Amino acid sequence: MENKDGHIAVIGCKRCGKCNNVCSQGALYRVDGITRVDYSKCTLCMKCVKACPNKALVYIE
């Protein structure tokens, strides 16, 4: 894992679920179809950010 001090933010989720399929840590979950991040599980691998076709997941420092 790279050393990062930020977090993943979900902004404007379109409910496609593609990000949920790539998280190997189980850090993503859905509430009413919208993706949320469990920060206690997230390792900031950025797979979800890269997988989101709508750019709804972003890394914020």
N, CA, C and O atoms as CSV, one atom per row, in Angstrom:
chain,resi,resn,atom,element,x,y,z
A,1,MET,N,N,0.830,-1.182,0.000
A,1,MET,CA,C,0.000,0.000,0.000
A,1,MET,C,C,0.868,1.237,0.000
A,1,MET,O,O,1.863,1.320,0.719
A,2,GLU,N,N,0.476,2.195,-0.817
A,2,GLU,CA,C,1.174,3.471,-0.825
A,2,GLU,C,C,0.824,4.239,0.439
A,2,GLU,O,O,-0.229,4.018,1.038
A,3,ASN,N,N,1.707,5.138,0.841
A,3,ASN,CA,C,1.454,5.960,2.006
A,3,ASN,C,C,0.632,7.164,1.595
A,3,ASN,O,O,1.132,8.039,0.888
A,4,LYS,N,N,-0.621,7.228,2.024
A,4,LYS,CA,C,-1.513,8.330,1.681
A,4,LYS,C,C,-2.183,8.805,2.956
A,4,LYS,O,O,-2.450,8.012,3.859
A,5,ASP,N,N,-2.454,10.094,3.029
A,5,ASP,CA,C,-3.067,10.651,4.225
A,5,ASP,C,C,-4.496,11.118,4.000
A,5,ASP,O,O,-5.098,11.672,4.920
A,6,GLY,N,N,-5.050,10.922,2.843
A,6,GLY,CA,C,-6.388,11.414,2.536
A,6,GLY,C,C,-7.451,10.356,2.719
A,6,GLY,O,O,-7.308,9.423,3.509
A,7,HIS,N,N,-8.527,10.529,1.961
A,7,HIS,CA,C,-9.630,9.576,1.994
A,7,HIS,C,C,-10.370,9.591,0.660
A,7,HIS,O,O,-10.186,10.487,-0.163
A,8,ILE,N,N,-11.194,8.599,0.469
A,8,ILE,CA,C,-12.023,8.495,-0.730
A,8,ILE,C,C,-13.371,9.140,-0.414
A,8,ILE,O,O,-14.000,8.815,0.593
A,9,ALA,N,N,-13.804,10.043,-1.268
A,9,ALA,CA,C,-15.109,10.679,-1.109
A,9,ALA,C,C,-16.017,10.236,-2.248
A,9,ALA,O,O,-15.572,10.071,-3.384
A,10,VAL,N,N,-17.284,10.047,-1.932
A,10,VAL,CA,C,-18.284,9.682,-2.935
A,10,VAL,C,C,-19.104,10.932,-3.227
A,10,VAL,O,O,-19.808,11.452,-2.361
A,11,ILE,N,N,-18.995,11.401,-4.469
A,11,ILE,CA,C,-19.669,12.635,-4.868
A,11,ILE,C,C,-20.461,12.363,-6.143
A,11,ILE,O,O,-19.875,12.132,-7.200
A,12,GLY,N,N,-21.764,12.390,-6.053
A,12,GLY,CA,C,-22.596,12.206,-7.239
A,12,GLY,C,C,-22.686,10.785,-7.744
A,12,GLY,O,O,-22.652,10.550,-8.952
A,13,CYS,N,N,-22.801,9.835,-6.832
A,13,CYS,CA,C,-22.919,8.421,-7.201
A,13,CYS,C,C,-24.131,8.208,-8.110
A,13,CYS,O,O,-25.229,8.677,-7.812
A,14,LYS,N,N,-23.921,7.491,-9.225
A,14,LYS,CA,C,-24.990,7.187,-10.183
A,14,LYS,C,C,-25.574,5.795,-9.972
A,14,LYS,O,O,-26.408,5.348,-10.760
A,15,ARG,N,N,-25.142,5.102,-8.913
A,15,ARG,CA,C,-25.683,3.807,-8.501
A,15,ARG,C,C,-25.384,2.645,-9.446
A,15,ARG,O,O,-26.146,1.680,-9.489
A,16,CYS,N,N,-24.306,2.720,-10.190
A,16,CYS,CA,C,-24.008,1.620,-11.117
A,16,CYS,C,C,-23.405,0.416,-10.394
A,16,CYS,O,O,-23.556,-0.712,-10.863
A,17,GLY,N,N,-22.722,0.628,-9.261
A,17,GLY,CA,C,-22.158,-0.466,-8.482
A,17,GLY,C,C,-20.836,-1.009,-8.970
A,17,GLY,O,O,-20.324,-1.964,-8.386
A,18,LYS,N,N,-20.263,-0.446,-10.009
A,18,LYS,CA,C,-19.005,-0.983,-10.551
A,18,LYS,C,C,-17.854,-0.891,-9.557
A,18,LYS,O,O,-16.984,-1.763,-9.534
A,19,CYS,N,N,-17.841,0.142,-8.749
A,19,CYS,CA,C,-16.772,0.295,-7.758
A,19,CYS,C,C,-16.849,-0.800,-6.697
A,19,CYS,O,O,-15.821,-1.292,-6.232
A,20,ASN,N,N,-18.060,-1.176,-6.316
A,20,ASN,CA,C,-18.237,-2.192,-5.283
A,20,ASN,C,C,-17.636,-3.528,-5.692
A,20,ASN,O,O,-17.201,-4.299,-4.837
A,21,ASN,N,N,-17.605,-3.808,-6.977
A,21,ASN,CA,C,-17.101,-5.086,-7.477
A,21,ASN,C,C,-15.588,-5.195,-7.440
A,21,ASN,O,O,-15.056,-6.300,-7.549
A,22,VAL,N,N,-14.876,-4.086,-7.291
A,22,VAL,CA,C,-13.409,-4.144,-7.336
A,22,VAL,C,C,-12.749,-4.025,-5.965
A,22,VAL,O,O,-11.544,-4.246,-5.845
A,23,CYS,N,N,-13.505,-3.683,-4.946
A,23,CYS,CA,C,-12.911,-3.491,-3.621
A,23,CYS,C,C,-12.636,-4.834,-2.961
A,23,CYS,O,O,-13.562,-5.549,-2.580
A,24,SER,N,N,-11.367,-5.167,-2.829
A,24,SER,CA,C,-10.990,-6.455,-2.234
A,24,SER,C,C,-11.009,-6.405,-0.704
A,24,SER,O,O,-10.897,-7.446,-0.056
A,25,GLN,N,N,-11.148,-5.227,-0.125
A,25,GLN,CA,C,-11.156,-5.079,1.332
A,25,GLN,C,C,-12.568,-5.050,1.914
A,25,GLN,O,O,-12.737,-5.065,3.133
A,26,GLY,N,N,-13.566,-5.010,1.058
A,26,GLY,CA,C,-14.940,-4.924,1.534
A,26,GLY,C,C,-15.250,-3.580,2.166
A,26,GLY,O,O,-16.110,-3.483,3.041
A,27,ALA,N,N,-14.553,-2.544,1.724
A,27,ALA,CA,C,-14.722,-1.210,2.303
A,27,ALA,C,C,-15.894,-0.441,1.704
A,27,ALA,O,O,-16.308,0.580,2.251
A,28,LEU,N,N,-16.424,-0.918,0.600
A,28,LEU,CA,C,-17.547,-0.222,-0.026
A,28,LEU,C,C,-18.845,-0.962,0.248
A,28,LEU,O,O,-18.895,-2.191,0.203
A,29,TYR,N,N,-19.877,-0.213,0.527
A,29,TYR,CA,C,-21.204,-0.782,0.732
A,29,TYR,C,C,-22.218,0.212,0.187
A,29,TYR,O,O,-21.884,1.362,-0.098
A,30,ARG,N,N,-23.451,-0.239,0.044
A,30,ARG,CA,C,-24.470,0.621,-0.556
A,30,ARG,C,C,-25.608,0.884,0.426
A,30,ARG,O,O,-26.036,-0.002,1.166
A,31,VAL,N,N,-26.077,2.117,0.410
A,31,VAL,CA,C,-27.240,2.531,1.186
A,31,VAL,C,C,-28.195,3.174,0.196
A,31,VAL,O,O,-27.871,4.191,-0.417
A,32,ASP,N,N,-29.375,2.579,0.040
A,32,ASP,CA,C,-30.349,3.045,-0.950
A,32,ASP,C,C,-29.723,3.146,-2.339
A,32,ASP,O,O,-30.046,4.049,-3.111
A,33,GLY,N,N,-28.822,2.206,-2.650
A,33,GLY,CA,C,-28.191,2.151,-3.959
A,33,GLY,C,C,-26.963,3.030,-4.115
A,33,GLY,O,O,-26.238,2.912,-5.103
A,34,ILE,N,N,-26.722,3.903,-3.158
A,34,ILE,CA,C,-25.582,4.818,-3.247
A,34,ILE,C,C,-24.399,4.230,-2.480
A,34,ILE,O,O,-24.546,3.768,-1.349
A,35,THR,N,N,-23.231,4.253,-3.111
A,35,THR,CA,C,-22.026,3.695,-2.509
A,35,THR,C,C,-21.541,4.564,-1.362
A,35,THR,O,O,-21.536,5.793,-1.438
A,36,ARG,N,N,-21.132,3.887,-0.295
A,36,ARG,CA,C,-20.534,4.525,0.873
A,36,ARG,C,C,-19.210,3.822,1.165
A,36,ARG,O,O,-18.991,2.693,0.726
A,37,VAL,N,N,-18.333,4.492,1.906
A,37,VAL,CA,C,-17.014,3.942,2.214
A,37,VAL,C,C,-16.903,3.688,3.712
A,37,VAL,O,O,-17.202,4.560,4.527
A,38,ASP,N,N,-16.467,2.477,4.063
A,38,ASP,CA,C,-16.145,2.153,5.446
A,38,ASP,C,C,-14.653,2.455,5.597
A,38,ASP,O,O,-13.806,1.659,5.191
A,39,TYR,N,N,-14.345,3.600,6.180
A,39,TYR,CA,C,-12.960,4.061,6.255
A,39,TYR,C,C,-12.084,3.187,7.144
A,39,TYR,O,O,-10.859,3.226,7.033
A,40,SER,N,N,-12.694,2.406,8.018
A,40,SER,CA,C,-11.896,1.506,8.850
A,40,SER,C,C,-11.349,0.330,8.041
A,40,SER,O,O,-10.400,-0.322,8.475
A,41,LYS,N,N,-11.929,0.051,6.881
A,41,LYS,CA,C,-11.480,-1.046,6.019
A,41,LYS,C,C,-10.704,-0.567,4.796
A,41,LYS,O,O,-9.944,-1.336,4.208
A,42,CYS,N,N,-10.883,0.682,4.410
A,42,CYS,CA,C,-10.279,1.208,3.183
A,42,CYS,C,C,-8.762,1.333,3.326
A,42,CYS,O,O,-8.263,1.908,4.293
A,43,THR,N,N,-8.040,0.782,2.346
A,43,THR,CA,C,-6.578,0.858,2.340
A,43,THR,C,C,-6.061,1.894,1.337
A,43,THR,O,O,-4.854,2.009,1.122
A,44,LEU,N,N,-6.975,2.639,0.730
A,44,LEU,CA,C,-6.636,3.665,-0.270
A,44,LEU,C,C,-5.877,3.078,-1.464
A,44,LEU,O,O,-4.936,3.686,-1.975
A,45,CYS,N,N,-6.296,1.901,-1.894
A,45,CYS,CA,C,-5.651,1.269,-3.052
A,45,CYS,C,C,-6.035,1.956,-4.361
A,45,CYS,O,O,-5.344,1.812,-5.370
A,46,MET,N,N,-7.145,2.707,-4.339
A,46,MET,CA,C,-7.618,3.501,-5.467
A,46,MET,C,C,-8.288,2.684,-6.575
A,46,MET,O,O,-8.614,3.239,-7.625
A,47,LYS,N,N,-8.500,1.394,-6.371
A,47,LYS,CA,C,-9.173,0.576,-7.389
A,47,LYS,C,C,-10.577,1.090,-7.672
A,47,LYS,O,O,-11.016,1.102,-8.822
A,48,CYS,N,N,-11.280,1.515,-6.631
A,48,CYS,CA,C,-12.652,2.002,-6.814
A,48,CYS,C,C,-12.678,3.307,-7.598
A,48,CYS,O,O,-13.557,3.517,-8.433
A,49,VAL,N,N,-11.720,4.175,-7.330
A,49,VAL,CA,C,-11.636,5.452,-8.048
A,49,VAL,C,C,-11.420,5.202,-9.535
A,49,VAL,O,O,-12.043,5.843,-10.381
A,50,LYS,N,N,-10.534,4.266,-9.840
A,50,LYS,CA,C,-10.240,3.938,-11.243
A,50,LYS,C,C,-11.414,3.226,-11.915
A,50,LYS,O,O,-11.613,3.366,-13.121
A,51,ALA,N,N,-12.192,2.465,-11.145
A,51,ALA,CA,C,-13.292,1.686,-11.721
A,51,ALA,C,C,-14.552,2.508,-11.974
A,51,ALA,O,O,-15.398,2.100,-12.770
A,52,CYS,N,N,-14.692,3.641,-11.321
A,52,CYS,CA,C,-15.929,4.417,-11.435
A,52,CYS,C,C,-15.999,5.137,-12.782
A,52,CYS,O,O,-15.190,6.024,-13.052
A,53,PRO,N,N,-16.959,4.763,-13.625
A,53,PRO,CA,C,-17.071,5.390,-14.949
A,53,PRO,C,C,-17.625,6.821,-14.881
A,53,PRO,O,O,-17.547,7.571,-15.853
A,54,ASN,N,N,-18.180,7.183,-13.731
A,54,ASN,CA,C,-18.789,8.503,-13.582
A,54,ASN,C,C,-17.931,9.486,-12.791
A,54,ASN,O,O,-18.336,10.623,-12.548
A,55,LYS,N,N,-16.741,9.035,-12.392
A,55,LYS,CA,C,-15.828,9.843,-11.598
A,55,LYS,C,C,-16.489,10.351,-10.304
A,55,LYS,O,O,-16.235,11.468,-9.854
A,56,ALA,N,N,-17.340,9.500,-9.727
A,56,ALA,CA,C,-18.056,9.849,-8.509
A,56,ALA,C,C,-17.239,9.552,-7.254
A,56,ALA,O,O,-17.556,10.058,-6.178
A,57,LEU,N,N,-16.197,8.743,-7.379
A,57,LEU,CA,C,-15.308,8.490,-6.263
A,57,LEU,C,C,-14.012,9.229,-6.521
A,57,LEU,O,O,-13.402,9.089,-7.581
A,58,VAL,N,N,-13.598,10.017,-5.542
A,58,VAL,CA,C,-12.395,10.834,-5.710
A,58,VAL,C,C,-11.536,10.723,-4.463
A,58,VAL,O,O,-12.037,10.532,-3.355
A,59,TYR,N,N,-10.235,10.849,-4.666
A,59,TYR,CA,C,-9.281,10.862,-3.560
A,59,TYR,C,C,-9.111,12.311,-3.121
A,59,TYR,O,O,-8.827,13.186,-3.939
A,60,ILE,N,N,-9.285,12.556,-1.843
A,60,ILE,CA,C,-9.132,13.899,-1.289
A,60,ILE,C,C,-8.038,13.862,-0.223
A,60,ILE,O,O,-8.067,13.040,0.692
A,61,GLU,N,N,-7.088,14.761,-0.363
A,61,GLU,CA,C,-6.001,14.837,0.622
A,61,GLU,C,C,-6.426,15.607,1.848
A,61,GLU,O,O,-5.638,15.769,2.780
